[in-house]
Amino acid sequence: EHDIAQENFCNSCQMFLNFCGLLCAKSSKSFLPNFEKSFLTKPKHNLLRITRVLNSLNQIGKGDCSRIIFNQIDKYNTSYPNEIPIETFVIWKYTQNKI
């Protein structure tokens, strides 16, 4: 049951991340950043959802996936500074220190 719940949660995360422009390559456990500027200008609740995804993955023992997602966001943030609000990025970075 635990594995099924974990897999269902991961599938839900993938659907949301795809909506955000983070394309999940499940077989290689990598996320290909494909943010659209329009996503970053949408309401803040989507940014908060990414925070929940990062935290939740850590809590269910999928810290490796959380790190992969964060690392891709970090690369995007390096390439396109100021696209992601600094306060949001700091919170996302903090989620990685809790692993």
DRENDOLO-135855 format. One record per residue (C-alpha): x, y, z. Coordinates in steps of 0.05 Angstrom, whole numbers. Last residue first. Layout:
> u; v; w
> X; Y; Z
...
//
This chain:
> u; v; w
> 339; 332; 77
> 322; 398; 112
> 375; 437; 75
> 340; 423; 9
> 275; 455; 32
> 316; 518; 49
> 335; 526; -24
> 261; 528; -43
> 250; 581; 11
> 308; 622; -15
> 281; 616; -87
> 213; 643; -64
> 243; 703; -29
> 287; 717; -90
> 226; 720; -136
> 239; 674; -196
> 253; 711; -261
> 306; 754; -226
> 364; 715; -255
> 351; 675; -319
> 410; 628; -330
> 426; 621; -256
> 352; 614; -238
> 344; 560; -291
> 403; 522; -263
> 374; 529; -192
> 306; 504; -217
> 341; 443; -246
> 378; 432; -181
> 313; 439; -142
> 278; 386; -183
> 337; 338; -177
> 342; 351; -102
> 268; 337; -91
> 275; 273; -132
> 333; 250; -88
> 294; 269; -26
> 242; 217; -44
> 232; 190; 26
> 160; 211; 35
> 178; 274; 74
> 230; 298; 24
> 180; 291; -33
> 130; 330; 8
> 177; 388; 20
> 196; 397; -54
> 123; 388; -76
> 98; 437; -24
> 148; 490; -46
> 127; 478; -118
> 55; 489; -95
> 75; 556; -65
> 101; 577; -133
> 35; 558; -164
> -2; 597; -110
> 36; 659; -130
> -12; 675; -187
> 16; 670; -258
> 76; 712; -277
> 125; 655; -269
> 81; 609; -310
> 79; 660; -367
> 155; 662; -369
> 152; 590; -390
> 196; 542; -352
> 225; 485; -393
> 273; 456; -344
> 287; 382; -358
> 276; 340; -297
> 317; 278; -286
> 299; 211; -256
> 324; 175; -318
> 262; 134; -329
> 216; 188; -303
> 238; 243; -351
> 199; 297; -317
> 186; 361; -355
> 188; 422; -311
> 144; 470; -348
> 97; 486; -290
> 42; 442; -319
> 94; 386; -326
> 111; 397; -253
> 37; 389; -235
> 30; 324; -274
> 96; 297; -248
> 76; 313; -176
> 11; 275; -184
> 49; 215; -212
> 97; 219; -153
> 38; 219; -105
> 8; 159; -139
> 75; 122; -135
> 81; 137; -61
> 10; 114; -48
> 23; 50; -87
> 89; 38; -50
> 56; 48; 18
> 0; 0; 0
//
